[in-house]
Amino acid sequence: MKVLVTGSSGQLAGDLIPALERGGHTVVGFDSRAFDITDADRVGFEAARLKPGCIINTAAYTKVDLAEKERERAFAVNRDGARNLARAAASIGSPLIHISTDFVFDGRKATPYIEEDPTGPLGVYGASKLAGEDEILKTLPEHFIIRTSWLYGARGNNFVKTILRLAGERDAIRVVYDQAGTPTWTGDLAASIAAMVDAIEAGSFDYGIYHYSSEGVASWYDFADAIVDESRKMGASLRCRTIEPILTSEYPTPARRPAYSVLDKQKIKKTFGIRIPHWRASLIKMLEEADGLVIKARGVQD
Ligand SMILES: NC(=O)c1ccc[n+]([C@@H]2O[C@H](COP(=O)([O-])OP(=O)(O)OC[C@H]3O[C@@H](n4cnc5c(N)ncnc54)[C@H](OP(=O)(O)O)[C@@H]3O)[C@@H](O)[C@H]2O)c1
């Protein structure tokens, strides 16, 4: 199937495009310069020209803290861009797979969030992503909205790379332990999206909202500890001797984040027959595959 992927230079697309190609799909990927999703005419034009069997929107304004200052830009990309893609998809009869976030929730639940739980974003980023979901729900019945959490991959800046850098530079690092969620490797999410595209091609699927993250629960502290531990086992020579758990109140950020954002994955697993690994197993796999990260960390003290 021909698949149009937006945000092709982003973190998720870095794993998604090869996963789709491995599955035999023809991918037309656009980065933000070639295809600005806020440009409705361009989006409509490219969709009509290419007539993909499926559009996947990985493009987004993802700077959670900066969004508090750049509200208009965040909404332009995350709400209006999603609406433009939904309209373009409707005009050519294509389904849209759109990526959303656990930050649409307020984090006051203590058990995993299901798709029907009430939303309540705490910051501008989450609000803009929720507005994007709403635009798609209004515009295009043929949608798959995948809410995911704590993404990291070989490409892009993310928590894994930040922790490896800090652990290489400092004797001690401080990481919040009162926010719980689930780290998700883009390699796993990409494989699951590719399985969804296969299902679309085979004509067996249910449109709607789906939750996807790795299995398990972690705090940012747990995640940091695992990154350092697993990297050391792979030979990284890191300076850091202490990882200190701290409260969110000790590390204030411009945007508030949900204290709990674990996602319930029953629906996506049952509908698409997807098996989801535990977050720590996926972290190990990512570090092994992106060996360069650990080699770089090894080099810090060599
Ligand atoms: N990262 C996370 O922890 C996380 C967690 C939950 C959900 N998500 C969601 O998962 C999806 C993928 O995230 P990611 O981590 O891969 O994000 P990312 O690395 O920031 O990639 C997003 C891409 O979107 C592009 N983009 C920005 N504005 C655009 C525009 N107006 N038109 C076209 N492209 C534009 C960016 O290009 P430029 O760099 O050139 O601007 C970038 O390549 C997003 O929908 C995000 O909201 C992410």
The ligand as an ORCA input file, in Angstrom:
! r2SCAN-3c Opt
* xyz 0 1
  N       8.150     12.418     22.284
  C       7.308     11.939     23.206
  O       7.695     11.653     24.354
  C       5.859     11.725     22.862
  C       5.006     11.201     23.836
  C       3.666     10.990     23.523
  C       3.210     11.290     22.238
  N       4.052     11.814     21.312
  C       3.524     12.109     19.984
  O       4.144     11.204     19.073
  C       4.287     11.819     17.785
  C       5.730     11.671     17.316
  O       6.574     12.290     18.277
  P       8.148     12.401     18.053
  O       8.768     12.193     19.381
  O       8.570     11.583     16.869
  O       8.254     13.948     17.688
  P       9.466     14.746     17.032
  O      10.713     13.960     17.057
  O       9.436     16.106     17.645
  O       9.016     14.838     15.517
  C       7.958     15.636     15.116
  C       8.230     16.043     13.692
  O       7.168     16.910     13.287
  C       7.736     17.873     12.447
  N       6.893     19.056     12.383
  C       6.750     20.041     13.308
  N       5.908     20.984     12.851
  C       5.531     20.585     11.609
  C       4.689     21.133     10.622
  N       4.045     22.301     10.796
  N       4.519     20.452      9.457
  C       5.160     19.282      9.250
  N       5.979     18.707     10.142
  C       6.159     19.371     11.307
  C       9.088     18.183     13.076
  O       9.925     18.744     12.112
  P      10.973     19.914     12.496
  O      11.909     19.269     13.481
  O      11.580     20.267     11.199
  O      10.139     20.996     13.117
  C       9.541     16.812     13.521
  O      10.313     16.188     12.525
  C       3.793     13.249     17.961
  O       2.452     13.326     17.550
  C       3.860     13.498     19.452
  O       2.919     14.462     19.870
  C       5.366     12.032     21.601
*
